[in-house]
Amino acid sequence: MKSKNQSIALRKSTELQHARHDEKIAYHEKRRQVFRELLKEYPANSRKAYESDINAYERFCDDNGLIPYHLEVASMANVVRHYIDDILPPPDKSDVVNSRYKRSTLQRRFTSLKMALDAMEIPNPFDDPLIAGMVRQRMKKLSKKGADQAPDIGRAFIEKARQLPYSDLVELRDVCLFNLGLDTLCRVSELASLRFQDVDWERRVILVRESKTNKHGEEDLRALSKTTVSLLQKLREQYPVPHYIFQPINKSGRVTSRYVYQDYQGSGFKVKLQRQAHVNSVTSSLKRTADRLGLNGNFSGHSLRVSMAVLMRRLGIPDHKIKKAGNWKSTAMIDLYTRSLGVEESGVRDVFDLID
């Protein structure tokens, strides 16, 4: 039998575990509330990125038996140090290393955590010069190689996509989405949010409600080709509830959209709304069409945006019109996407034409 002291120790240990669990639940709920309020003005894709960063931090804490949030400065700093050790290279590494995360991802993760701690009014260890210096020094050890540029699929494949046949609802949806991405130069997250009711069929334009560069709900209209409008009309006829343009379809060809119930304008009444598909599903759809076109893996979700920018500049379309097409704030990204054209347009090409 257990001694009295053992029983008391076990009870205290259990009570401590329950207290820690309750504390963790309370902080998680507080974090959700304050973070949701903090991010409500951000575009959908930014909100998802910040939420994903905080979820990754909390998951790390859960996996390692750590409480993610503390009011006590030393305890909070200790957890953050463990987290830094997990995602940044160790301090004894003298050479430049490749992290399992991109530099920009790491910077955003730390920014997200700082935002969450400040919003929750929890001591922020990143204000400590020692911790800030530790992060700065370890970040210097990371390779500065940026992410690879999304490949340009080329004019031939763009034209081929316009003529691509389809034999079922999945292929119709995928071909429609691919051409819609080419027309609008939308990012994958933006494609997922497009809705039929935002299409002006007469003017052949679609309203992009949320985008990376449109944080204030400004009107952002994108032009549609006759081919894409025709595909959209056919797709709309096939959907039982034509709300989102991209809707999940199961193997038997049935639309399997999910629904959520939300409060209607603060009235207390719940309305049934179709849930937006995950961006991974949209990316998979685009890649299926890319495979059918014969791109053989030379494709990413951003390729449609890059390819149309390259094609427009190759055709001599003025930069201000290209900016409008992709809702860019400057020509910097256009220059980045079309940098490969610099060699093709260099004067030495004219010499080759004369001497070869």
C-alpha positions as CSV (number, residue, x, y, z in Angstrom):
1,M,0.0,0.0,0.0
2,K,1.1,3.5,-0.6
3,S,2.3,5.5,2.3
4,K,0.4,8.7,3.4
5,N,3.3,10.8,2.1
6,Q,3.2,9.1,-1.3
7,S,-0.6,9.7,-1.5
8,I,-0.2,13.4,-0.7
9,A,2.6,13.8,-3.2
10,L,0.5,12.0,-5.9
11,R,-2.5,14.2,-5.1
12,K,-0.3,17.4,-5.3
13,S,1.2,16.2,-8.5
14,T,-2.2,15.6,-10.0
15,E,-3.5,18.9,-8.8
16,L,-0.5,20.6,-10.4
17,Q,-1.1,18.8,-13.7
18,H,-4.7,19.9,-13.7
19,A,-3.8,23.5,-12.8
20,R,-1.2,23.5,-15.7
21,H,-3.8,22.1,-18.0
22,D,-6.4,24.7,-17.0
23,E,-3.8,27.4,-17.4
24,K,-2.9,26.2,-20.8
25,I,-6.5,26.0,-21.9
26,A,-7.2,29.5,-20.6
27,Y,-4.2,31.0,-22.4
28,H,-5.0,29.2,-25.6
29,E,-8.5,30.7,-25.5
30,K,-7.2,34.1,-24.7
31,R,-4.7,33.9,-27.5
32,R,-7.4,32.9,-30.0
33,Q,-9.6,35.8,-29.0
34,V,-6.9,38.6,-29.0
35,F,-5.2,37.2,-32.1
36,R,-8.4,37.0,-34.0
37,E,-9.2,40.6,-33.1
38,L,-5.6,41.7,-34.0
39,L,-5.7,40.0,-37.4
40,K,-9.2,40.9,-38.5
41,E,-8.0,43.7,-40.8
42,Y,-5.4,41.5,-42.5
43,P,-6.1,39.6,-45.8
44,A,-7.1,36.0,-45.5
45,N,-3.8,34.5,-46.6
46,S,-1.9,36.7,-44.1
47,R,-4.2,35.6,-41.3
48,K,-3.7,32.0,-42.2
49,A,0.1,32.4,-42.2
50,Y,0.2,34.1,-38.8
51,E,-2.3,31.6,-37.3
52,S,-0.2,28.8,-38.7
53,D,3.0,30.2,-37.1
54,I,1.4,30.4,-33.7
55,N,-0.1,26.9,-34.1
56,A,3.4,25.6,-34.9
57,Y,4.7,27.2,-31.7
58,E,2.0,25.8,-29.6
59,R,2.4,22.3,-31.2
60,F,6.1,22.4,-30.4
61,C,5.3,23.2,-26.8
62,D,2.7,20.4,-26.5
63,D,5.2,17.9,-28.1
64,N,7.8,18.9,-25.6
65,G,5.7,19.1,-22.5
66,L,6.0,22.9,-22.2
67,I,3.4,25.5,-21.3
68,P,3.4,28.0,-24.2
69,Y,2.5,31.1,-22.3
70,H,3.7,32.4,-18.9
71,L,3.2,35.6,-16.9
72,E,6.6,35.0,-15.2
73,V,9.4,36.5,-17.3
74,A,12.0,33.8,-16.7
75,S,9.6,31.0,-17.5
76,M,8.5,32.6,-20.7
77,A,12.1,33.2,-21.7
78,N,13.0,29.6,-21.0
79,V,10.2,28.3,-23.3
80,V,11.2,30.7,-26.1
81,R,14.9,29.6,-25.8
82,H,13.8,26.0,-26.3
83,Y,11.8,27.0,-29.4
84,I,14.7,29.0,-30.8
85,D,17.0,25.9,-30.3
86,D,14.5,23.8,-32.2
87,I,14.1,25.9,-35.4
88,L,17.4,27.7,-35.7
89,P,20.9,26.1,-36.2
90,P,22.9,25.5,-33.0
91,P,25.3,28.2,-31.8
92,D,28.4,26.0,-32.3
93,K,27.9,25.9,-36.1
94,S,30.6,28.1,-37.6
95,D,29.6,27.5,-41.3
96,V,26.6,28.8,-43.2
97,V,23.9,26.1,-42.9
98,N,20.6,25.3,-44.7
99,S,17.7,25.3,-42.3
100,R,14.6,23.2,-42.7
101,Y,12.8,26.5,-42.9
102,K,13.3,29.4,-45.2
103,R,14.7,32.5,-43.7
104,S,11.5,34.4,-44.5
105,T,9.5,31.7,-42.7
106,L,11.6,31.9,-39.6
107,Q,11.4,35.7,-39.5
108,R,7.7,35.6,-39.8
109,R,7.4,32.9,-37.1
110,F,9.3,35.1,-34.7
111,T,7.2,38.1,-35.7
112,S,4.0,36.2,-35.2
113,L,5.0,35.1,-31.7
114,K,6.0,38.6,-30.8
115,M,2.6,39.9,-31.9
116,A,0.8,37.2,-30.0
117,L,2.7,37.8,-26.7
118,D,2.3,41.6,-27.0
119,A,-1.4,41.2,-27.7
120,M,-1.9,39.0,-24.7
121,E,0.1,41.4,-22.5
122,I,2.6,38.6,-21.7
123,P,6.3,39.4,-21.1
124,N,8.0,39.3,-24.4
125,P,11.4,37.6,-24.2
126,F,12.4,39.1,-27.6
127,D,12.7,42.4,-25.8
128,D,15.6,40.9,-23.9
129,P,18.9,42.0,-25.7
130,L,20.4,38.6,-25.0
131,I,17.6,36.6,-26.7
132,A,17.3,39.1,-29.5
133,G,21.1,38.9,-30.1
134,M,21.0,35.1,-30.0
135,V,18.3,35.1,-32.8
136,R,20.2,37.6,-34.8
137,Q,23.5,35.7,-34.6
138,R,21.9,32.4,-35.5
139,M,19.9,33.9,-38.4
140,K,23.3,35.1,-39.9
141,K,24.3,31.4,-40.2
142,L,21.5,30.6,-42.5
143,S,22.0,30.4,-46.2
144,K,20.8,33.5,-47.9
145,K,19.6,31.6,-50.9
146,G,16.1,32.7,-51.7
147,A,13.2,30.6,-52.8
148,D,13.4,29.4,-56.4
149,Q,11.4,31.5,-58.9
150,A,8.2,29.8,-60.0
151,P,8.8,28.6,-63.6
152,D,7.2,30.3,-66.6
153,I,5.2,27.7,-68.5
154,G,5.5,29.5,-71.9
155,R,3.1,30.8,-74.5
156,A,2.6,27.4,-76.1
157,F,1.3,25.8,-73.0
158,I,-0.9,28.8,-72.2
159,E,-2.5,28.5,-75.6
160,K,-2.8,24.7,-75.2
161,A,-4.6,25.2,-71.9
162,R,-7.3,27.1,-73.7
163,Q,-8.1,24.1,-75.9
164,L,-7.7,21.4,-73.2
165,P,-10.6,18.9,-73.4
166,Y,-12.4,17.6,-70.3
167,S,-14.4,14.4,-69.8
168,D,-16.0,14.8,-66.4
169,L,-16.8,17.4,-63.7
170,V,-13.4,17.2,-62.1
171,E,-11.6,17.9,-65.3
172,L,-14.0,20.7,-66.2
173,R,-13.4,22.3,-62.8
174,D,-9.6,21.9,-63.1
175,V,-9.4,23.3,-66.6
176,C,-11.7,26.2,-65.7
177,L,-9.6,27.0,-62.6
178,F,-6.3,26.8,-64.6
179,N,-7.6,29.3,-67.2
180,L,-9.1,31.5,-64.5
181,G,-5.7,31.7,-62.9
182,L,-4.1,32.7,-66.2
183,D,-6.7,35.4,-66.8
184,T,-6.7,36.9,-63.4
185,L,-3.1,36.3,-62.3
186,C,-4.5,35.3,-59.0
187,R,-2.5,33.7,-56.3
188,V,-3.6,30.2,-55.2
189,S,-5.2,31.6,-52.0
190,E,-7.1,34.1,-54.1
191,L,-8.3,31.5,-56.5
192,A,-9.8,29.5,-53.6
193,S,-11.9,32.6,-52.5
194,L,-13.4,33.4,-55.9
195,R,-17.2,33.2,-56.2
196,F,-19.7,33.0,-59.0
197,Q,-21.7,36.0,-57.7
198,D,-18.6,38.1,-58.1
199,V,-18.5,37.6,-61.9
200,D,-20.0,40.3,-64.1
201,W,-20.9,38.2,-67.1
202,E,-21.7,41.1,-69.4
203,R,-18.4,42.9,-68.8
204,R,-16.4,39.7,-68.4
205,V,-14.7,40.7,-65.2
206,I,-14.5,39.1,-61.7
207,L,-14.1,40.9,-58.4
208,V,-11.2,39.6,-56.2
209,R,-12.4,40.5,-52.7
210,E,-9.2,39.6,-50.8
211,S,-5.7,39.6,-51.9
212,K,-2.2,40.0,-50.5
213,T,-1.9,43.6,-51.7
214,N,-5.5,44.6,-51.0
215,K,-5.8,45.0,-47.3
216,H,-8.6,47.6,-47.3
217,G,-11.2,46.0,-49.5
218,E,-10.6,48.3,-52.5
219,E,-12.3,47.2,-55.7
220,D,-10.1,44.8,-57.5
221,L,-11.5,43.7,-60.8
222,R,-9.8,41.3,-63.1
223,A,-10.6,40.7,-66.8
224,L,-11.8,37.3,-68.1
225,S,-11.4,35.8,-71.5
226,K,-14.3,34.4,-73.5
227,T,-12.9,30.9,-73.1
228,T,-12.9,31.2,-69.3
229,V,-16.4,32.8,-69.2
230,S,-17.7,29.8,-71.2
231,L,-16.0,27.4,-68.8
232,L,-17.4,29.2,-65.8
233,Q,-20.9,29.1,-67.1
234,K,-20.7,25.4,-67.8
235,L,-19.2,24.8,-64.3
236,R,-21.9,26.8,-62.6
237,E,-24.6,24.7,-64.3
238,Q,-23.0,21.5,-62.8
239,Y,-22.8,22.7,-59.2
240,P,-25.8,22.1,-56.9
241,V,-24.9,25.3,-55.0
242,P,-23.0,27.6,-57.3
243,H,-21.2,29.7,-54.6
244,Y,-17.4,29.2,-54.6
245,I,-15.9,28.5,-58.1
246,F,-13.6,25.9,-56.7
247,Q,-15.5,23.2,-54.9
248,P,-14.3,19.7,-53.8
249,I,-15.5,16.8,-55.8
250,N,-15.2,13.1,-54.6
251,K,-14.2,10.1,-56.7
252,S,-17.8,9.4,-57.7
253,G,-18.1,12.9,-59.2
254,R,-20.3,14.4,-56.4
255,V,-19.6,17.9,-55.0
256,T,-18.7,17.6,-51.3
257,S,-18.6,21.2,-50.1
258,R,-18.7,21.7,-46.4
259,Y,-20.8,24.2,-44.6
260,V,-20.5,26.3,-41.5
261,Y,-23.1,28.3,-39.5
262,Q,-22.3,31.9,-38.8
263,D,-24.0,34.7,-37.0
264,Y,-25.8,36.9,-39.5
265,Q,-24.7,40.6,-39.0
266,G,-24.8,40.3,-35.2
267,S,-28.5,39.4,-35.2
268,G,-28.0,36.2,-33.2
269,F,-29.5,34.2,-36.1
270,K,-27.2,31.5,-37.6
271,V,-27.0,31.2,-41.4
272,K,-25.6,28.3,-43.3
273,L,-22.6,29.2,-45.4
274,Q,-20.4,27.2,-47.8
275,R,-16.9,26.8,-46.5
276,Q,-14.0,27.8,-48.7
277,A,-11.8,25.0,-49.9
278,H,-8.3,24.6,-48.6
279,V,-5.5,26.1,-50.8
280,N,-3.8,22.7,-51.0
281,S,-6.8,21.4,-52.8
282,V,-6.6,24.2,-55.3
283,T,-2.8,23.6,-55.8
284,S,-3.5,20.0,-56.5
285,S,-6.1,20.9,-59.0
286,L,-3.7,23.2,-60.9
287,K,-1.0,20.6,-60.9
288,R,-3.3,17.9,-62.3
289,T,-4.0,20.2,-65.3
290,A,-0.3,21.0,-65.6
291,D,0.4,17.3,-65.8
292,R,-2.3,16.9,-68.5
293,L,-0.6,19.7,-70.4
294,G,2.7,17.8,-70.3
295,L,4.6,20.2,-68.1
296,N,6.1,17.2,-66.3
297,G,6.5,18.8,-62.9
298,N,7.9,22.1,-64.2
299,F,5.1,24.0,-62.5
300,S,4.1,25.6,-59.2
301,G,1.0,27.3,-57.9
302,H,2.6,30.6,-58.7
303,S,3.5,29.7,-62.3
304,L,0.3,31.1,-63.8
305,R,0.9,34.6,-62.4
306,V,4.6,34.5,-63.5
307,S,3.8,33.1,-66.9
308,M,1.2,35.8,-67.8
309,A,3.5,38.6,-66.6
310,V,6.3,37.2,-68.8
311,L,4.0,36.8,-71.8
312,M,2.6,40.3,-71.5
313,R,6.0,41.9,-71.3
314,R,7.2,39.7,-74.2
315,L,4.3,41.0,-76.2
316,G,5.3,44.6,-75.4
317,I,2.3,45.4,-73.2
318,P,3.0,48.6,-71.2
319,D,4.0,48.1,-67.5
320,H,1.1,50.1,-66.2
321,K,-1.3,47.6,-67.8
322,I,0.6,44.6,-66.5
323,K,0.5,46.2,-63.0
324,K,-3.2,46.5,-63.3
325,A,-3.7,43.0,-64.5
326,G,-1.9,41.5,-61.5
327,N,-2.8,44.3,-59.0
328,W,0.9,45.0,-58.3
329,K,1.8,48.2,-56.5
330,S,5.0,48.7,-58.4
331,T,7.0,47.1,-61.3
332,A,9.5,45.5,-58.9
333,M,7.8,42.1,-58.9
334,I,7.2,42.3,-62.7
335,D,10.9,42.9,-63.2
336,L,11.7,39.9,-60.9
337,Y,9.4,37.6,-62.8
338,T,10.6,38.7,-66.2
339,R,14.3,38.9,-65.5
340,S,15.0,36.0,-67.8
341,L,13.9,38.2,-70.7
342,G,16.9,40.4,-70.1
343,V,19.2,38.0,-71.9
344,E,16.8,37.4,-74.7
345,E,16.4,41.1,-75.3
346,S,20.1,42.0,-75.0
347,G,21.9,43.5,-78.0
348,V,24.1,40.5,-78.5
349,R,21.1,38.5,-79.8
350,D,20.9,40.9,-82.8
351,V,24.6,40.1,-83.5
352,F,23.9,36.4,-83.4
353,D,21.2,36.8,-85.9
354,L,23.7,38.4,-88.3
355,I,26.6,36.0,-87.9
356,D,25.1,32.6,-87.2
